[in-house]
Amino acid sequence: MAIEIESKIYIGHLEDPSTYLTQHGAILVKPRTYEYNIRYESPANDFVAQKIVLRLRKDDLARLTYKSPRIHQHEGISERLELETIVGDFETTNDILKALGFRPYMVYEKYRTTYHFEDIPNTELVLDEMPYGTFIEIEGEAISAVIHRLELEHLPRISESYAELFEKIRQRYNIEFTDLTFANFAELEIDTAIFK
């Protein structure tokens, strides 16, 4: 079992986030990669209400992930159980899940670039380009140390998931679409105060 400990920071104000990260000593681990994700609702229609995540992700691999409801949430940091495994075929896994009664309720896209600091162990830093903005997500044991190294202590930490932020945006702007895709956000301007 693995406990996911993570926090996000909205960094849309940075002109060149990749350069900013490397100038502060972050080392590239994995280059910018497109991700396509499907989140599922349970046959009992209770995953969303219980804040349970069942997700199938396709980037350079296909991964099936389960995330429990949050165990703990404080000061913009979220903790939850996360179980993830690589699967052989994205489409077949999607078909299996649907055959078992799980229904796709949301598709979301992003571009992710992965970094780390050599002297800050057990902590991963990713640059996430979401349809509604750019974030860094820090996962691991030394979140505060990474934020300090990046000189971003003045920015609010975000413990909500990208899906939860999307739901806030949907409610604020009376958005009817349910997929978090770049095409859906192409014509929208979002007030970034919603991330504070």
C-alpha positions as CSV (number, residue, x, y, z in Angstrom):
1,M,0.0,0.0,0.0
2,A,1.2,3.5,-0.8
3,I,0.0,6.7,0.8
4,E,-0.1,9.6,-1.6
5,I,0.9,12.9,0.0
6,E,0.6,15.8,-2.3
7,S,0.0,19.5,-2.8
8,K,-0.5,21.8,-5.8
9,I,0.3,25.4,-6.5
10,Y,-1.1,27.4,-9.3
11,I,1.7,29.1,-11.3
12,G,0.0,30.7,-14.2
13,H,1.8,33.9,-13.5
14,L,5.2,32.4,-14.4
15,E,6.1,33.3,-18.0
16,D,8.3,30.2,-18.5
17,P,7.6,27.6,-15.8
18,S,10.1,25.0,-17.1
19,T,12.9,27.5,-17.1
20,Y,11.9,28.7,-13.7
21,L,12.1,25.2,-12.3
22,T,15.5,24.4,-13.8
23,Q,16.9,27.8,-12.7
24,H,16.0,26.8,-9.2
25,G,17.8,23.4,-9.5
26,A,15.0,21.1,-10.5
27,I,16.3,18.2,-12.7
28,L,14.3,16.9,-15.6
29,V,13.3,13.3,-15.1
30,K,10.6,12.8,-17.8
31,P,10.0,15.2,-20.7
32,R,6.6,16.8,-21.4
33,T,4.1,14.0,-22.0
34,Y,0.5,14.1,-23.0
35,E,-1.9,12.3,-20.7
36,Y,-5.4,11.0,-21.5
37,N,-7.4,10.0,-18.4
38,I,-10.8,8.3,-17.9
39,R,-12.4,8.5,-14.4
40,Y,-15.1,6.0,-13.7
41,E,-18.3,5.9,-11.6
42,S,-19.2,2.7,-9.8
43,P,-22.2,0.5,-10.6
44,A,-23.7,1.8,-7.4
45,N,-23.1,5.4,-8.6
46,D,-21.3,6.3,-5.3
47,F,-17.6,6.9,-6.2
48,V,-17.9,10.6,-6.8
49,A,-20.0,11.2,-3.7
50,Q,-17.5,9.2,-1.6
51,K,-14.5,10.9,-3.3
52,I,-13.2,7.5,-4.5
53,V,-11.1,7.6,-7.7
54,L,-10.9,4.8,-10.2
55,R,-8.9,6.1,-13.1
56,L,-7.4,4.7,-16.4
57,R,-4.5,6.7,-17.7
58,K,-2.7,6.6,-21.0
59,D,0.6,8.3,-21.6
60,D,3.6,6.3,-22.6
61,L,2.1,3.4,-20.7
62,A,-1.4,2.5,-19.6
63,R,-2.1,2.6,-15.8
64,L,-5.1,1.7,-13.7
65,T,-5.3,3.6,-10.4
66,Y,-7.4,3.5,-7.3
67,K,-7.4,6.4,-4.8
68,S,-9.3,6.2,-1.5
69,P,-11.1,9.1,0.1
70,R,-8.7,11.5,1.8
71,I,-7.2,10.2,5.0
72,H,-6.0,13.6,6.0
73,Q,-6.1,17.1,4.6
74,H,-4.3,20.2,6.2
75,E,-2.5,23.3,5.1
76,G,-3.1,22.6,1.4
77,I,-1.7,19.0,1.6
78,S,-3.8,16.0,0.9
79,E,-3.1,12.4,2.0
80,R,-4.9,9.3,0.6
81,L,-4.3,5.7,-0.2
82,E,-3.2,5.2,-3.9
83,L,-2.8,1.9,-5.6
84,E,-1.6,1.8,-9.2
85,T,-0.6,-0.8,-11.7
86,I,0.5,-0.9,-15.3
87,V,-2.0,-2.6,-17.6
88,G,-1.2,-4.2,-21.0
89,D,-3.8,-2.5,-23.1
90,F,-5.7,0.7,-22.5
91,E,-8.7,0.0,-24.7
92,T,-9.2,-3.5,-23.4
93,T,-9.0,-2.4,-19.8
94,N,-11.6,0.3,-20.5
95,D,-13.8,-2.4,-22.1
96,I,-13.4,-4.7,-19.1
97,L,-14.3,-1.9,-16.6
98,K,-17.4,-1.0,-18.6
99,A,-18.4,-4.7,-18.9
100,L,-18.2,-4.9,-15.1
101,G,-20.6,-1.9,-14.7
102,F,-18.1,0.9,-14.2
103,R,-19.1,3.9,-16.4
104,P,-16.8,6.6,-17.6
105,Y,-18.1,9.8,-16.1
106,M,-15.2,12.2,-17.0
107,V,-12.4,12.4,-19.4
108,Y,-9.5,14.8,-18.6
109,E,-6.3,15.7,-20.4
110,K,-3.1,17.3,-19.4
111,Y,0.6,17.7,-20.3
112,R,3.0,16.6,-17.5
113,T,6.7,17.2,-17.2
114,T,8.5,15.5,-14.2
115,Y,11.4,16.8,-12.2
116,H,13.1,16.2,-8.9
117,F,15.8,17.7,-6.7
118,E,18.8,15.5,-6.1
119,D,19.2,16.6,-2.5
120,I,15.5,16.3,-1.6
121,P,14.8,12.6,-1.6
122,N,11.4,10.8,-1.8
123,T,9.7,13.8,-3.4
124,E,8.6,14.3,-7.0
125,L,7.8,17.6,-8.7
126,V,5.7,17.8,-11.8
127,L,4.7,20.6,-14.0
128,D,1.1,20.1,-15.0
129,E,-0.5,22.0,-17.9
130,M,-4.2,21.6,-17.4
131,P,-6.9,23.0,-19.8
132,Y,-7.7,25.7,-17.2
133,G,-4.1,26.6,-16.1
134,T,-0.6,25.6,-15.2
135,F,0.3,24.1,-11.8
136,I,3.1,22.4,-10.0
137,E,2.2,19.3,-8.1
138,I,4.6,18.1,-5.4
139,E,4.2,14.6,-4.1
140,G,6.2,13.0,-1.3
141,E,7.7,13.5,2.1
142,A,9.4,16.9,1.7
143,I,6.7,19.2,0.1
144,S,7.6,22.2,2.2
145,A,11.3,21.9,1.3
146,V,10.5,21.8,-2.4
147,I,8.2,24.8,-2.1
148,H,10.9,26.7,-0.2
149,R,13.6,25.8,-2.8
150,L,11.3,27.2,-5.5
151,E,10.6,30.4,-3.5
152,L,6.9,29.8,-3.8
153,E,5.9,30.0,-0.1
154,H,3.8,33.2,-0.8
155,L,1.4,31.2,-3.0
156,P,-1.5,29.2,-1.6
157,R,-1.2,25.5,-1.5
158,I,-4.1,23.6,-3.1
159,S,-5.2,20.2,-1.7
160,E,-8.1,19.7,-4.1
161,S,-7.8,17.4,-7.1
162,Y,-7.9,18.7,-10.6
163,A,-11.3,17.2,-10.9
164,E,-12.5,19.1,-7.8
165,L,-11.0,22.3,-9.2
166,F,-12.9,21.6,-12.4
167,E,-16.1,21.2,-10.6
168,K,-15.6,24.6,-8.9
169,I,-15.1,26.1,-12.3
170,R,-18.1,24.4,-13.7
171,Q,-20.3,25.8,-10.9
172,R,-18.8,29.3,-11.1
173,Y,-19.3,29.6,-14.9
174,N,-22.4,27.4,-15.2
175,I,-20.5,25.0,-17.5
176,E,-22.5,22.1,-18.9
177,F,-19.7,20.0,-20.3
178,T,-18.2,17.3,-18.1
179,D,-14.9,16.5,-19.8
180,L,-11.8,18.4,-18.8
181,T,-10.3,18.7,-22.3
182,F,-8.2,21.4,-24.0
183,A,-10.9,21.7,-26.8
184,N,-13.6,22.4,-24.2
185,F,-11.6,25.2,-22.6
186,A,-10.3,26.7,-25.9
187,E,-12.7,29.7,-25.8
188,L,-13.0,30.1,-22.0
189,E,-11.2,32.6,-19.8
190,I,-11.1,31.6,-16.2
191,D,-10.6,34.0,-13.3
192,T,-7.5,32.5,-11.6
193,A,-8.7,33.8,-8.2
194,I,-10.6,30.5,-8.1
195,F,-7.3,28.8,-7.3
196,K,-6.6,30.8,-4.2
